[in-house]
Amino acid sequence: MSLLSWIVTGLVVGLIARALVPGRQSMGLILTVALGVIGAAVGGLISTAFWPTWANDPNVDRMWPGWLMSVIGGVIVLWGYIALTADRSGRTTV
């Protein structure tokens, strides 16, 4: 069940990140899920670096900061993906 929650979370975070970043990203569903999972991990690392108490006190009422940081991490990872796969004209090659 944990793997399924990672996949669903990755899909949601990846889709939101792709919607927030302007331009066309040529990636399929699997890459979107991977983007979301990696972005959620990056966002989690950023949030624990700034607010280490969130990791020790999971509270349902305070889940939105985790989702927000996951989306921010997804946007960061997507920008990196675009930078790595874009050719000199700025178009994505993948």
Phi and psi restraints in degrees (range 20) as a CNS / XPLOR table:
assign (resid 1 and name C) (resid 2 and name N)
       (resid 2 and name CA) (resid 2 and name C) 1.0 -66.4 20.0 2
assign (resid 2 and name N) (resid 2 and name CA)
       (resid 2 and name C) (resid 3 and name N) 1.0 -39.0 20.0 2
assign (resid 2 and name C) (resid 3 and name N)
       (resid 3 and name CA) (resid 3 and name C) 1.0 -63.3 20.0 2
assign (resid 3 and name N) (resid 3 and name CA)
       (resid 3 and name C) (resid 4 and name N) 1.0 -40.0 20.0 2
assign (resid 3 and name C) (resid 4 and name N)
       (resid 4 and name CA) (resid 4 and name C) 1.0 -64.0 20.0 2
assign (resid 4 and name N) (resid 4 and name CA)
       (resid 4 and name C) (resid 5 and name N) 1.0 -39.6 20.0 2
assign (resid 4 and name C) (resid 5 and name N)
       (resid 5 and name CA) (resid 5 and name C) 1.0 -67.4 20.0 2
assign (resid 5 and name N) (resid 5 and name CA)
       (resid 5 and name C) (resid 6 and name N) 1.0 -35.2 20.0 2
assign (resid 5 and name C) (resid 6 and name N)
       (resid 6 and name CA) (resid 6 and name C) 1.0 -64.0 20.0 2
assign (resid 6 and name N) (resid 6 and name CA)
       (resid 6 and name C) (resid 7 and name N) 1.0 -42.0 20.0 2
assign (resid 6 and name C) (resid 7 and name N)
       (resid 7 and name CA) (resid 7 and name C) 1.0 -65.7 20.0 2
assign (resid 7 and name N) (resid 7 and name CA)
       (resid 7 and name C) (resid 8 and name N) 1.0 -45.1 20.0 2
assign (resid 7 and name C) (resid 8 and name N)
       (resid 8 and name CA) (resid 8 and name C) 1.0 -66.1 20.0 2
assign (resid 8 and name N) (resid 8 and name CA)
       (resid 8 and name C) (resid 9 and name N) 1.0 -44.1 20.0 2
assign (resid 8 and name C) (resid 9 and name N)
       (resid 9 and name CA) (resid 9 and name C) 1.0 -62.2 20.0 2
assign (resid 9 and name N) (resid 9 and name CA)
       (resid 9 and name C) (resid 10 and name N) 1.0 -43.8 20.0 2
assign (resid 9 and name C) (resid 10 and name N)
       (resid 10 and name CA) (resid 10 and name C) 1.0 -61.1 20.0 2
assign (resid 10 and name N) (resid 10 and name CA)
       (resid 10 and name C) (resid 11 and name N) 1.0 -39.8 20.0 2
assign (resid 10 and name C) (resid 11 and name N)
       (resid 11 and name CA) (resid 11 and name C) 1.0 -64.5 20.0 2
assign (resid 11 and name N) (resid 11 and name CA)
       (resid 11 and name C) (resid 12 and name N) 1.0 -46.0 20.0 2
assign (resid 11 and name C) (resid 12 and name N)
       (resid 12 and name CA) (resid 12 and name C) 1.0 -64.0 20.0 2
assign (resid 12 and name N) (resid 12 and name CA)
       (resid 12 and name C) (resid 13 and name N) 1.0 -48.4 20.0 2
assign (resid 12 and name C) (resid 13 and name N)
       (resid 13 and name CA) (resid 13 and name C) 1.0 -64.0 20.0 2
assign (resid 13 and name N) (resid 13 and name CA)
       (resid 13 and name C) (resid 14 and name N) 1.0 -41.9 20.0 2
assign (resid 13 and name C) (resid 14 and name N)
       (resid 14 and name CA) (resid 14 and name C) 1.0 -63.9 20.0 2
assign (resid 14 and name N) (resid 14 and name CA)
       (resid 14 and name C) (resid 15 and name N) 1.0 -42.1 20.0 2
assign (resid 14 and name C) (resid 15 and name N)
       (resid 15 and name CA) (resid 15 and name C) 1.0 -65.8 20.0 2
assign (resid 15 and name N) (resid 15 and name CA)
       (resid 15 and name C) (resid 16 and name N) 1.0 -40.9 20.0 2
assign (resid 15 and name C) (resid 16 and name N)
       (resid 16 and name CA) (resid 16 and name C) 1.0 -65.5 20.0 2
assign (resid 16 and name N) (resid 16 and name CA)
       (resid 16 and name C) (resid 17 and name N) 1.0 -43.2 20.0 2
assign (resid 16 and name C) (resid 17 and name N)
       (resid 17 and name CA) (resid 17 and name C) 1.0 -62.6 20.0 2
assign (resid 17 and name N) (resid 17 and name CA)
       (resid 17 and name C) (resid 18 and name N) 1.0 -41.8 20.0 2
assign (resid 17 and name C) (resid 18 and name N)
       (resid 18 and name CA) (resid 18 and name C) 1.0 -65.9 20.0 2
assign (resid 18 and name N) (resid 18 and name CA)
       (resid 18 and name C) (resid 19 and name N) 1.0 -31.9 20.0 2
assign (resid 18 and name C) (resid 19 and name N)
       (resid 19 and name CA) (resid 19 and name C) 1.0 -72.8 20.0 2
assign (resid 19 and name N) (resid 19 and name CA)
       (resid 19 and name C) (resid 20 and name N) 1.0 -30.3 20.0 2
assign (resid 19 and name C) (resid 20 and name N)
       (resid 20 and name CA) (resid 20 and name C) 1.0 -81.3 20.0 2
assign (resid 20 and name N) (resid 20 and name CA)
       (resid 20 and name C) (resid 21 and name N) 1.0 -29.5 20.0 2
assign (resid 20 and name C) (resid 21 and name N)
       (resid 21 and name CA) (resid 21 and name C) 1.0 -85.9 20.0 2
assign (resid 21 and name N) (resid 21 and name CA)
       (resid 21 and name C) (resid 22 and name N) 1.0 124.2 20.0 2
assign (resid 21 and name C) (resid 22 and name N)
       (resid 22 and name CA) (resid 22 and name C) 1.0 -69.8 20.0 2
assign (resid 22 and name N) (resid 22 and name CA)
       (resid 22 and name C) (resid 23 and name N) 1.0 155.3 20.0 2
assign (resid 22 and name C) (resid 23 and name N)
       (resid 23 and name CA) (resid 23 and name C) 1.0 100.3 20.0 2
assign (resid 23 and name N) (resid 23 and name CA)
       (resid 23 and name C) (resid 24 and name N) 1.0 174.3 20.0 2
assign (resid 23 and name C) (resid 24 and name N)
       (resid 24 and name CA) (resid 24 and name C) 1.0 -99.3 20.0 2
assign (resid 24 and name N) (resid 24 and name CA)
       (resid 24 and name C) (resid 25 and name N) 1.0 124.6 20.0 2
assign (resid 24 and name C) (resid 25 and name N)
       (resid 25 and name CA) (resid 25 and name C) 1.0 -106.5 20.0 2
assign (resid 25 and name N) (resid 25 and name CA)
       (resid 25 and name C) (resid 26 and name N) 1.0 119.8 20.0 2
assign (resid 25 and name C) (resid 26 and name N)
       (resid 26 and name CA) (resid 26 and name C) 1.0 -89.4 20.0 2
assign (resid 26 and name N) (resid 26 and name CA)
       (resid 26 and name C) (resid 27 and name N) 1.0 88.2 20.0 2
assign (resid 26 and name C) (resid 27 and name N)
       (resid 27 and name CA) (resid 27 and name C) 1.0 -146.6 20.0 2
assign (resid 27 and name N) (resid 27 and name CA)
       (resid 27 and name C) (resid 28 and name N) 1.0 148.9 20.0 2
assign (resid 27 and name C) (resid 28 and name N)
       (resid 28 and name CA) (resid 28 and name C) 1.0 -89.0 20.0 2
assign (resid 28 and name N) (resid 28 and name CA)
       (resid 28 and name C) (resid 29 and name N) 1.0 -169.0 20.0 2
assign (resid 28 and name C) (resid 29 and name N)
       (resid 29 and name CA) (resid 29 and name C) 1.0 -66.6 20.0 2
assign (resid 29 and name N) (resid 29 and name CA)
       (resid 29 and name C) (resid 30 and name N) 1.0 -41.3 20.0 2
assign (resid 29 and name C) (resid 30 and name N)
       (resid 30 and name CA) (resid 30 and name C) 1.0 -66.4 20.0 2
assign (resid 30 and name N) (resid 30 and name CA)
       (resid 30 and name C) (resid 31 and name N) 1.0 -42.1 20.0 2
assign (resid 30 and name C) (resid 31 and name N)
       (resid 31 and name CA) (resid 31 and name C) 1.0 -66.7 20.0 2
assign (resid 31 and name N) (resid 31 and name CA)
       (resid 31 and name C) (resid 32 and name N) 1.0 -33.4 20.0 2
assign (resid 31 and name C) (resid 32 and name N)
       (resid 32 and name CA) (resid 32 and name C) 1.0 -66.2 20.0 2
assign (resid 32 and name N) (resid 32 and name CA)
       (resid 32 and name C) (resid 33 and name N) 1.0 -42.0 20.0 2
assign (resid 32 and name C) (resid 33 and name N)
       (resid 33 and name CA) (resid 33 and name C) 1.0 -64.3 20.0 2
assign (resid 33 and name N) (resid 33 and name CA)
       (resid 33 and name C) (resid 34 and name N) 1.0 -44.2 20.0 2
assign (resid 33 and name C) (resid 34 and name N)
       (resid 34 and name CA) (resid 34 and name C) 1.0 -62.1 20.0 2
assign (resid 34 and name N) (resid 34 and name CA)
       (resid 34 and name C) (resid 35 and name N) 1.0 -41.7 20.0 2
assign (resid 34 and name C) (resid 35 and name N)
       (resid 35 and name CA) (resid 35 and name C) 1.0 -58.2 20.0 2
assign (resid 35 and name N) (resid 35 and name CA)
       (resid 35 and name C) (resid 36 and name N) 1.0 -45.9 20.0 2
assign (resid 35 and name C) (resid 36 and name N)
       (resid 36 and name CA) (resid 36 and name C) 1.0 -66.4 20.0 2
assign (resid 36 and name N) (resid 36 and name CA)
       (resid 36 and name C) (resid 37 and name N) 1.0 -41.1 20.0 2
assign (resid 36 and name C) (resid 37 and name N)
       (resid 37 and name CA) (resid 37 and name C) 1.0 -66.4 20.0 2
assign (resid 37 and name N) (resid 37 and name CA)
       (resid 37 and name C) (resid 38 and name N) 1.0 -46.2 20.0 2
assign (resid 37 and name C) (resid 38 and name N)
       (resid 38 and name CA) (resid 38 and name C) 1.0 -66.2 20.0 2
assign (resid 38 and name N) (resid 38 and name CA)
       (resid 38 and name C) (resid 39 and name N) 1.0 -39.7 20.0 2
assign (resid 38 and name C) (resid 39 and name N)
       (resid 39 and name CA) (resid 39 and name C) 1.0 -63.9 20.0 2
assign (resid 39 and name N) (resid 39 and name CA)
       (resid 39 and name C) (resid 40 and name N) 1.0 -39.1 20.0 2
assign (resid 39 and name C) (resid 40 and name N)
       (resid 40 and name CA) (resid 40 and name C) 1.0 -64.8 20.0 2
assign (resid 40 and name N) (resid 40 and name CA)
       (resid 40 and name C) (resid 41 and name N) 1.0 -37.7 20.0 2
assign (resid 40 and name C) (resid 41 and name N)
       (resid 41 and name CA) (resid 41 and name C) 1.0 -67.2 20.0 2
assign (resid 41 and name N) (resid 41 and name CA)
       (resid 41 and name C) (resid 42 and name N) 1.0 -42.6 20.0 2
assign (resid 41 and name C) (resid 42 and name N)
       (resid 42 and name CA) (resid 42 and name C) 1.0 -63.7 20.0 2
assign (resid 42 and name N) (resid 42 and name CA)
       (resid 42 and name C) (resid 43 and name N) 1.0 -44.2 20.0 2
assign (resid 42 and name C) (resid 43 and name N)
       (resid 43 and name CA) (resid 43 and name C) 1.0 -62.7 20.0 2
assign (resid 43 and name N) (resid 43 and name CA)
       (resid 43 and name C) (resid 44 and name N) 1.0 -37.7 20.0 2
assign (resid 43 and name C) (resid 44 and name N)
       (resid 44 and name CA) (resid 44 and name C) 1.0 -65.3 20.0 2
assign (resid 44 and name N) (resid 44 and name CA)
       (resid 44 and name C) (resid 45 and name N) 1.0 -39.7 20.0 2
assign (resid 44 and name C) (resid 45 and name N)
       (resid 45 and name CA) (resid 45 and name C) 1.0 -65.3 20.0 2
assign (resid 45 and name N) (resid 45 and name CA)
       (resid 45 and name C) (resid 46 and name N) 1.0 -40.8 20.0 2
assign (resid 45 and name C) (resid 46 and name N)
       (resid 46 and name CA) (resid 46 and name C) 1.0 -64.4 20.0 2
assign (resid 46 and name N) (resid 46 and name CA)
       (resid 46 and name C) (resid 47 and name N) 1.0 -44.2 20.0 2
assign (resid 46 and name C) (resid 47 and name N)
       (resid 47 and name CA) (resid 47 and name C) 1.0 -68.1 20.0 2
assign (resid 47 and name N) (resid 47 and name CA)
       (resid 47 and name C) (resid 48 and name N) 1.0 -37.5 20.0 2
assign (resid 47 and name C) (resid 48 and name N)
       (resid 48 and name CA) (resid 48 and name C) 1.0 -72.0 20.0 2
assign (resid 48 and name N) (resid 48 and name CA)
       (resid 48 and name C) (resid 49 and name N) 1.0 -24.0 20.0 2
assign (resid 48 and name C) (resid 49 and name N)
       (resid 49 and name CA) (resid 49 and name C) 1.0 -70.8 20.0 2
assign (resid 49 and name N) (resid 49 and name CA)
       (resid 49 and name C) (resid 50 and name N) 1.0 -36.7 20.0 2
assign (resid 49 and name C) (resid 50 and name N)
       (resid 50 and name CA) (resid 50 and name C) 1.0 -89.2 20.0 2
assign (resid 50 and name N) (resid 50 and name CA)
       (resid 50 and name C) (resid 51 and name N) 1.0 -37.2 20.0 2
assign (resid 50 and name C) (resid 51 and name N)
       (resid 51 and name CA) (resid 51 and name C) 1.0 -131.3 20.0 2
assign (resid 51 and name N) (resid 51 and name CA)
       (resid 51 and name C) (resid 52 and name N) 1.0 80.3 20.0 2
assign (resid 51 and name C) (resid 52 and name N)
       (resid 52 and name CA) (resid 52 and name C) 1.0 -66.5 20.0 2
assign (resid 52 and name N) (resid 52 and name CA)
       (resid 52 and name C) (resid 53 and name N) 1.0 -16.9 20.0 2
assign (resid 52 and name C) (resid 53 and name N)
       (resid 53 and name CA) (resid 53 and name C) 1.0 -74.2 20.0 2
assign (resid 53 and name N) (resid 53 and name CA)
       (resid 53 and name C) (resid 54 and name N) 1.0 -20.4 20.0 2
assign (resid 53 and name C) (resid 54 and name N)
       (resid 54 and name CA) (resid 54 and name C) 1.0 -62.3 20.0 2
assign (resid 54 and name N) (resid 54 and name CA)
       (resid 54 and name C) (resid 55 and name N) 1.0 -36.2 20.0 2
assign (resid 54 and name C) (resid 55 and name N)
       (resid 55 and name CA) (resid 55 and name C) 1.0 -69.5 20.0 2
assign (resid 55 and name N) (resid 55 and name CA)
       (resid 55 and name C) (resid 56 and name N) 1.0 -27.8 20.0 2
assign (resid 55 and name C) (resid 56 and name N)
       (resid 56 and name CA) (resid 56 and name C) 1.0 -90.6 20.0 2
assign (resid 56 and name N) (resid 56 and name CA)
       (resid 56 and name C) (resid 57 and name N) 1.0 -16.2 20.0 2
assign (resid 56 and name C) (resid 57 and name N)
       (resid 57 and name CA) (resid 57 and name C) 1.0 -130.0 20.0 2
assign (resid 57 and name N) (resid 57 and name CA)
       (resid 57 and name C) (resid 58 and name N) 1.0 73.6 20.0 2
assign (resid 57 and name C) (resid 58 and name N)
       (resid 58 and name CA) (resid 58 and name C) 1.0 -71.3 20.0 2
assign (resid 58 and name N) (resid 58 and name CA)
       (resid 58 and name C) (resid 59 and name N) 1.0 124.8 20.0 2
assign (resid 58 and name C) (resid 59 and name N)
       (resid 59 and name CA) (resid 59 and name C) 1.0 -133.4 20.0 2
assign (resid 59 and name N) (resid 59 and name CA)
       (resid 59 and name C) (resid 60 and name N) 1.0 132.1 20.0 2
assign (resid 59 and name C) (resid 60 and name N)
       (resid 60 and name CA) (resid 60 and name C) 1.0 -61.5 20.0 2
assign (resid 60 and name N) (resid 60 and name CA)
       (resid 60 and name C) (resid 61 and name N) 1.0 -33.7 20.0 2
assign (resid 60 and name C) (resid 61 and name N)
       (resid 61 and name CA) (resid 61 and name C) 1.0 -67.9 20.0 2
assign (resid 61 and name N) (resid 61 and name CA)
       (resid 61 and name C) (resid 62 and name N) 1.0 -21.1 20.0 2
assign (resid 61 and name C) (resid 62 and name N)
       (resid 62 and name CA) (resid 62 and name C) 1.0 -112.9 20.0 2
assign (resid 62 and name N) (resid 62 and name CA)
       (resid 62 and name C) (resid 63 and name N) 1.0 34.3 20.0 2
assign (resid 62 and name C) (resid 63 and name N)
       (resid 63 and name CA) (resid 63 and name C) 1.0 -79.4 20.0 2
assign (resid 63 and name N) (resid 63 and name CA)
       (resid 63 and name C) (resid 64 and name N) 1.0 -24.4 20.0 2
assign (resid 63 and name C) (resid 64 and name N)
       (resid 64 and name CA) (resid 64 and name C) 1.0 -61.0 20.0 2
assign (resid 64 and name N) (resid 64 and name CA)
       (resid 64 and name C) (resid 65 and name N) 1.0 -35.1 20.0 2
assign (resid 64 and name C) (resid 65 and name N)
       (resid 65 and name CA) (resid 65 and name C) 1.0 -63.7 20.0 2
assign (resid 65 and name N) (resid 65 and name CA)
       (resid 65 and name C) (resid 66 and name N) 1.0 -33.9 20.0 2
assign (resid 65 and name C) (resid 66 and name N)
       (resid 66 and name CA) (resid 66 and name C) 1.0 -65.7 20.0 2
assign (resid 66 and name N) (resid 66 and name CA)
       (resid 66 and name C) (resid 67 and name N) 1.0 -42.3 20.0 2
assign (resid 66 and name C) (resid 67 and name N)
       (resid 67 and name CA) (resid 67 and name C) 1.0 -65.7 20.0 2
assign (resid 67 and name N) (resid 67 and name CA)
       (resid 67 and name C) (resid 68 and name N) 1.0 -41.5 20.0 2
assign (resid 67 and name C) (resid 68 and name N)
       (resid 68 and name CA) (resid 68 and name C) 1.0 -61.9 20.0 2
assign (resid 68 and name N) (resid 68 and name CA)
       (resid 68 and name C) (resid 69 and name N) 1.0 -45.0 20.0 2
assign (resid 68 and name C) (resid 69 and name N)
       (resid 69 and name CA) (resid 69 and name C) 1.0 -68.2 20.0 2
assign (resid 69 and name N) (resid 69 and name CA)
       (resid 69 and name C) (resid 70 and name N) 1.0 -32.2 20.0 2
assign (resid 69 and name C) (resid 70 and name N)
       (resid 70 and name CA) (resid 70 and name C) 1.0 -64.5 20.0 2
assign (resid 70 and name N) (resid 70 and name CA)
       (resid 70 and name C) (resid 71 and name N) 1.0 -42.4 20.0 2
assign (resid 70 and name C) (resid 71 and name N)
       (resid 71 and name CA) (resid 71 and name C) 1.0 -66.9 20.0 2
assign (resid 71 and name N) (resid 71 and name CA)
       (resid 71 and name C) (resid 72 and name N) 1.0 -41.4 20.0 2
assign (resid 71 and name C) (resid 72 and name N)
       (resid 72 and name CA) (resid 72 and name C) 1.0 -61.1 20.0 2
assign (resid 72 and name N) (resid 72 and name CA)
       (resid 72 and name C) (resid 73 and name N) 1.0 -43.2 20.0 2
assign (resid 72 and name C) (resid 73 and name N)
       (resid 73 and name CA) (resid 73 and name C) 1.0 -62.8 20.0 2
assign (resid 73 and name N) (resid 73 and name CA)
       (resid 73 and name C) (resid 74 and name N) 1.0 -38.0 20.0 2
assign (resid 73 and name C) (resid 74 and name N)
       (resid 74 and name CA) (resid 74 and name C) 1.0 -63.5 20.0 2
assign (resid 74 and name N) (resid 74 and name CA)
       (resid 74 and name C) (resid 75 and name N) 1.0 -40.2 20.0 2
assign (resid 74 and name C) (resid 75 and name N)
       (resid 75 and name CA) (resid 75 and name C) 1.0 -65.3 20.0 2
assign (resid 75 and name N) (resid 75 and name CA)
       (resid 75 and name C) (resid 76 and name N) 1.0 -41.3 20.0 2
assign (resid 75 and name C) (resid 76 and name N)
       (resid 76 and name CA) (resid 76 and name C) 1.0 -62.5 20.0 2
assign (resid 76 and name N) (resid 76 and name CA)
       (resid 76 and name C) (resid 77 and name N) 1.0 -45.9 20.0 2
assign (resid 76 and name C) (resid 77 and name N)
       (resid 77 and name CA) (resid 77 and name C) 1.0 -65.3 20.0 2
assign (resid 77 and name N) (resid 77 and name CA)
       (resid 77 and name C) (resid 78 and name N) 1.0 -39.2 20.0 2
assign (resid 77 and name C) (resid 78 and name N)
       (resid 78 and name CA) (resid 78 and name C) 1.0 -64.7 20.0 2
assign (resid 78 and name N) (resid 78 and name CA)
       (resid 78 and name C) (resid 79 and name N) 1.0 -41.9 20.0 2
assign (resid 78 and name C) (resid 79 and name N)
       (resid 79 and name CA) (resid 79 and name C) 1.0 -59.6 20.0 2
assign (resid 79 and name N) (resid 79 and name CA)
       (resid 79 and name C) (resid 80 and name N) 1.0 -41.8 20.0 2
assign (resid 79 and name C) (resid 80 and name N)
       (resid 80 and name CA) (resid 80 and name C) 1.0 -63.9 20.0 2
assign (resid 80 and name N) (resid 80 and name CA)
       (resid 80 and name C) (resid 81 and name N) 1.0 -41.0 20.0 2
assign (resid 80 and name C) (resid 81 and name N)
       (resid 81 and name CA) (resid 81 and name C) 1.0 -62.3 20.0 2
assign (resid 81 and name N) (resid 81 and name CA)
       (resid 81 and name C) (resid 82 and name N) 1.0 -44.6 20.0 2
assign (resid 81 and name C) (resid 82 and name N)
       (resid 82 and name CA) (resid 82 and name C) 1.0 -63.6 20.0 2
assign (resid 82 and name N) (resid 82 and name CA)
       (resid 82 and name C) (resid 83 and name N) 1.0 -41.8 20.0 2
assign (resid 82 and name C) (resid 83 and name N)
       (resid 83 and name CA) (resid 83 and name C) 1.0 -64.7 20.0 2
assign (resid 83 and name N) (resid 83 and name CA)
       (resid 83 and name C) (resid 84 and name N) 1.0 -36.0 20.0 2
assign (resid 83 and name C) (resid 84 and name N)
       (resid 84 and name CA) (resid 84 and name C) 1.0 -77.8 20.0 2
assign (resid 84 and name N) (resid 84 and name CA)
       (resid 84 and name C) (resid 85 and name N) 1.0 -29.9 20.0 2
assign (resid 84 and name C) (resid 85 and name N)
       (resid 85 and name CA) (resid 85 and name C) 1.0 -102.8 20.0 2
assign (resid 85 and name N) (resid 85 and name CA)
       (resid 85 and name C) (resid 86 and name N) 1.0 -2.2 20.0 2
assign (resid 85 and name C) (resid 86 and name N)
       (resid 86 and name CA) (resid 86 and name C) 1.0 -83.5 20.0 2
assign (resid 86 and name N) (resid 86 and name CA)
       (resid 86 and name C) (resid 87 and name N) 1.0 141.7 20.0 2
assign (resid 86 and name C) (resid 87 and name N)
       (resid 87 and name CA) (resid 87 and name C) 1.0 -84.4 20.0 2
assign (resid 87 and name N) (resid 87 and name CA)
       (resid 87 and name C) (resid 88 and name N) 1.0 -174.7 20.0 2
assign (resid 87 and name C) (resid 88 and name N)
       (resid 88 and name CA) (resid 88 and name C) 1.0 -66.3 20.0 2
assign (resid 88 and name N) (resid 88 and name CA)
       (resid 88 and name C) (resid 89 and name N) 1.0 -22.7 20.0 2
assign (resid 88 and name C) (resid 89 and name N)
       (resid 89 and name CA) (resid 89 and name C) 1.0 -82.1 20.0 2
assign (resid 89 and name N) (resid 89 and name CA)
       (resid 89 and name C) (resid 90 and name N) 1.0 -6.7 20.0 2
assign (resid 89 and name C) (resid 90 and name N)
       (resid 90 and name CA) (resid 90 and name C) 1.0 96.7 20.0 2
assign (resid 90 and name N) (resid 90 and name CA)
       (resid 90 and name C) (resid 91 and name N) 1.0 -1.8 20.0 2
assign (resid 90 and name C) (resid 91 and name N)
       (resid 91 and name CA) (resid 91 and name C) 1.0 -88.6 20.0 2
assign (resid 91 and name N) (resid 91 and name CA)
       (resid 91 and name C) (resid 92 and name N) 1.0 144.6 20.0 2
assign (resid 91 and name C) (resid 92 and name N)
       (resid 92 and name CA) (resid 92 and name C) 1.0 -73.2 20.0 2
assign (resid 92 and name N) (resid 92 and name CA)
       (resid 92 and name C) (resid 93 and name N) 1.0 132.6 20.0 2
assign (resid 92 and name C) (resid 93 and name N)
       (resid 93 and name CA) (resid 93 and name C) 1.0 -93.7 20.0 2
assign (resid 93 and name N) (resid 93 and name CA)
       (resid 93 and name C) (resid 94 and name N) 1.0 -13.9 20.0 2
